[in-house]
Amino acid sequence: MVMTPREKWTDERLDDLNKKVDKGFEETKAEMREGFARADGEMKDLRREMDERFDKVDARFDKIDASFQALYRVLLGGAIAIITGLVGVIATLIGVHAF
């Protein structure tokens, strides 16, 4: 049994193969560019959506902060009133016992 070579690899055939490989890579690069462009667009949309949500969260925190500030003022005013009342009661009791 004698084996014969199937085909010869000539420079012309190697050039054809090289062109075919180059074409395949060009198509792959084009597909990758399209995919990256699509992903970039989706990321921009996602960033925009996240920014909008963070703005809403910031607004809610501002409201909560304002509520705490109001509560602080009320509590401080109440504490001052209680202390003033106690000082008045103590002064009255001292004044009554002094005479």
Backbone bond lengths (Angstrom), bond angles and torsions (degrees), N, CA, C in turn:
res aa  C-N    CA-C-N  psi(-1)  N-CA   C-N-CA  omega(-1)  CA-C   N-CA-C  phi
1 M - - - 1.424 - - 1.527 108.68 -
2 V 1.305 114.69 121.84 1.456 121.36 -177.79 1.518 108.93 -109.07
3 M 1.341 117.12 133.33 1.453 121.26 179.62 1.516 108.70 -100.21
4 T 1.328 114.12 132.54 1.457 118.96 177.07 1.521 108.97 -109.36
5 P 1.323 117.77 144.69 1.470 118.74 178.36 1.517 110.24 -64.12
6 R 1.320 116.54 138.44 1.461 120.50 -177.44 1.515 110.96 -66.64
7 E 1.277 115.65 -54.94 1.455 119.54 -177.95 1.521 107.93 -147.54
8 K 1.269 115.05 157.65 1.453 120.04 176.36 1.514 108.94 -93.44
9 W 1.302 116.76 142.30 1.462 121.85 175.67 1.521 107.51 -93.97
10 T 1.291 113.67 96.17 1.461 118.74 -179.07 1.528 108.66 -92.32
11 D 1.309 115.13 166.57 1.471 119.69 176.89 1.521 110.23 -58.67
12 E 1.312 116.59 -36.27 1.465 120.90 -179.67 1.536 110.52 -64.40
13 R 1.316 116.63 -42.53 1.475 119.95 179.61 1.521 110.38 -68.57
14 L 1.327 117.21 -37.75 1.467 120.22 177.61 1.524 110.53 -65.04
15 D 1.326 117.02 -39.35 1.470 120.66 176.80 1.525 110.77 -62.91
16 D 1.330 116.87 -41.44 1.464 120.74 177.66 1.531 110.99 -61.97
17 L 1.327 115.92 -44.47 1.463 120.45 178.27 1.528 110.63 -62.25
18 N 1.310 116.44 -41.87 1.463 121.34 179.38 1.531 110.61 -60.88
19 K 1.350 116.01 -43.12 1.470 120.35 178.43 1.530 110.67 -63.84
20 K 1.332 115.55 -40.94 1.460 119.82 -179.86 1.535 110.94 -64.41
21 V 1.307 116.85 -41.74 1.464 121.03 178.00 1.526 110.32 -65.48
22 D 1.328 117.07 -44.11 1.473 120.88 178.07 1.525 111.20 -59.22
23 K 1.332 115.95 -42.38 1.470 120.44 -179.95 1.533 109.98 -63.52
24 G 1.311 115.80 -41.39 1.471 120.12 178.40 1.519 111.45 -61.34
25 F 1.335 116.82 -42.02 1.459 120.46 179.16 1.527 111.04 -68.16
26 E 1.319 117.39 -37.60 1.467 120.20 178.01 1.527 110.49 -61.96
27 E 1.345 116.28 -43.01 1.465 120.14 178.96 1.531 110.39 -64.53
28 T 1.319 115.84 -41.37 1.466 119.93 179.24 1.521 110.53 -64.42
29 K 1.311 117.27 -43.56 1.467 120.85 178.15 1.522 111.38 -61.12
30 A 1.335 116.15 -40.89 1.472 120.04 179.20 1.529 110.19 -63.84
31 E 1.326 116.92 -43.34 1.463 120.70 178.21 1.525 110.52 -63.07
32 M 1.321 116.72 -40.71 1.467 120.33 179.26 1.526 110.71 -64.97
33 R 1.330 117.27 -41.91 1.465 120.19 177.99 1.520 110.75 -59.88
34 E 1.343 116.10 -44.52 1.470 120.26 178.64 1.527 110.45 -61.49
35 G 1.317 116.12 -43.63 1.476 120.70 179.63 1.519 111.83 -63.11
36 F 1.330 116.24 -44.23 1.472 119.54 178.66 1.523 111.19 -65.37
37 A 1.321 117.24 -38.88 1.471 120.39 178.20 1.523 109.94 -63.63
38 R 1.323 116.78 -41.49 1.466 121.17 178.23 1.536 110.01 -64.28
39 A 1.325 116.62 -44.23 1.472 120.82 179.61 1.528 110.36 -63.83
40 D 1.341 117.31 -40.10 1.471 120.31 177.69 1.516 110.81 -61.09
41 G 1.323 116.98 -42.61 1.462 121.02 178.58 1.523 111.11 -62.61
42 E 1.323 115.90 -43.17 1.466 119.76 178.84 1.521 110.83 -64.99
43 M 1.333 117.40 -39.06 1.463 120.49 178.73 1.527 110.71 -65.09
44 K 1.329 117.28 -39.27 1.464 120.19 177.72 1.523 110.45 -62.91
45 D 1.344 116.57 -42.63 1.461 120.41 177.67 1.521 110.83 -62.51
46 L 1.326 115.75 -42.38 1.461 120.55 179.88 1.521 110.73 -64.12
47 R 1.337 116.49 -43.88 1.474 120.03 177.91 1.519 111.19 -60.34
48 R 1.326 116.53 -42.91 1.460 120.98 -179.57 1.538 109.64 -62.51
49 E 1.321 116.33 -44.12 1.460 120.70 179.66 1.536 110.53 -63.87
50 M 1.327 115.89 -42.15 1.465 119.55 178.93 1.527 111.00 -64.42
51 D 1.322 116.97 -41.81 1.465 120.35 178.21 1.520 111.12 -60.28
52 E 1.332 116.50 -41.76 1.465 120.15 178.61 1.524 110.63 -62.87
53 R 1.313 116.59 -42.72 1.468 119.98 179.98 1.525 110.84 -67.23
54 F 1.317 117.13 -41.23 1.468 119.31 178.23 1.525 110.92 -64.08
55 D 1.328 117.16 -35.77 1.466 119.90 176.48 1.528 110.27 -62.25
56 K 1.334 116.91 -40.56 1.461 120.40 177.57 1.531 111.00 -64.93
57 V 1.328 116.48 -42.11 1.463 120.20 178.76 1.528 109.86 -64.00
58 D 1.325 117.36 -42.39 1.462 120.91 177.74 1.522 111.09 -59.23
59 A 1.335 116.92 -41.97 1.466 120.70 179.47 1.533 110.07 -63.62
60 R 1.319 116.37 -39.85 1.469 119.34 178.86 1.525 110.76 -66.42
61 F 1.317 117.62 -41.05 1.461 120.11 177.26 1.524 111.04 -64.49
62 D 1.319 117.35 -35.88 1.472 120.08 176.76 1.522 110.13 -62.28
63 K 1.336 117.70 -41.03 1.470 120.81 177.74 1.527 110.94 -64.42
64 I 1.332 115.90 -43.13 1.462 119.85 179.06 1.526 110.06 -63.37
65 D 1.322 116.85 -42.19 1.460 121.20 178.32 1.528 110.73 -60.90
66 A 1.321 116.83 -42.92 1.466 120.65 178.53 1.528 110.33 -63.39
67 S 1.338 117.28 -38.34 1.465 120.80 177.96 1.519 110.93 -64.00
68 F 1.326 116.54 -42.59 1.464 119.61 178.46 1.530 111.51 -65.55
69 Q 1.318 116.51 -37.96 1.461 119.54 177.70 1.531 110.55 -63.02
70 A 1.327 116.96 -42.67 1.466 120.93 178.03 1.518 110.39 -64.24
71 L 1.313 117.98 -43.07 1.460 122.02 178.26 1.526 110.21 -61.76
72 Y 1.320 116.99 -42.46 1.466 121.57 178.23 1.525 110.61 -58.92
73 R 1.340 116.93 -45.10 1.476 120.11 -179.94 1.525 110.99 -63.28
74 V 1.320 116.88 -41.48 1.473 120.50 179.81 1.521 110.18 -64.59
75 L 1.333 116.42 -46.54 1.469 119.89 -179.61 1.529 111.37 -64.17
76 L 1.315 116.53 -40.55 1.467 120.16 178.78 1.528 110.08 -64.17
77 G 1.332 116.75 -44.08 1.470 120.25 177.70 1.522 111.45 -61.89
78 G 1.332 116.40 -42.03 1.468 120.81 178.06 1.517 111.51 -63.54
79 A 1.324 117.00 -42.65 1.465 120.83 179.45 1.527 110.41 -63.19
80 I 1.327 117.03 -42.21 1.470 120.73 179.09 1.534 109.68 -63.82
81 A 1.324 117.21 -41.52 1.469 120.47 179.12 1.524 111.06 -63.83
82 I 1.332 117.04 -42.74 1.468 120.63 179.56 1.523 110.50 -64.53
83 I 1.319 116.83 -45.68 1.469 120.44 -179.82 1.530 110.19 -63.38
84 T 1.317 117.08 -43.03 1.467 120.77 178.43 1.530 110.40 -61.69
85 G 1.318 115.75 -41.98 1.472 119.55 177.93 1.507 112.07 -63.41
86 L 1.326 116.97 -43.06 1.473 120.40 178.93 1.515 111.50 -64.41
87 V 1.340 116.29 -41.18 1.468 119.70 178.44 1.531 109.09 -62.85
88 G 1.322 117.72 -39.94 1.466 121.60 177.89 1.511 111.91 -63.39
89 V 1.340 116.50 -43.87 1.467 120.61 178.91 1.515 110.28 -63.74
90 I 1.317 116.92 -43.85 1.468 120.59 -179.89 1.517 109.93 -64.43
91 A 1.323 117.72 -43.63 1.473 120.65 179.25 1.527 110.26 -62.58
92 T 1.315 116.26 -39.11 1.471 119.68 179.02 1.522 110.49 -65.17
93 L 1.339 116.52 -44.22 1.454 120.41 -179.91 1.531 110.87 -64.43
94 I 1.315 117.37 -39.32 1.473 120.36 178.51 1.520 109.52 -67.04
95 G 1.313 116.93 -40.08 1.480 122.33 -179.80 1.511 111.16 -65.67
96 V 1.314 117.75 -37.41 1.467 121.18 -179.25 1.497 109.92 -69.57
97 H 1.302 118.86 -40.41 1.453 122.81 -177.86 1.531 112.00 -77.27
98 A 1.297 116.38 -19.82 1.468 118.94 -179.06 1.516 110.32 -73.16
99 F 1.291 119.80 -27.78 1.473 120.93 -178.54 1.454 110.67 -92.55
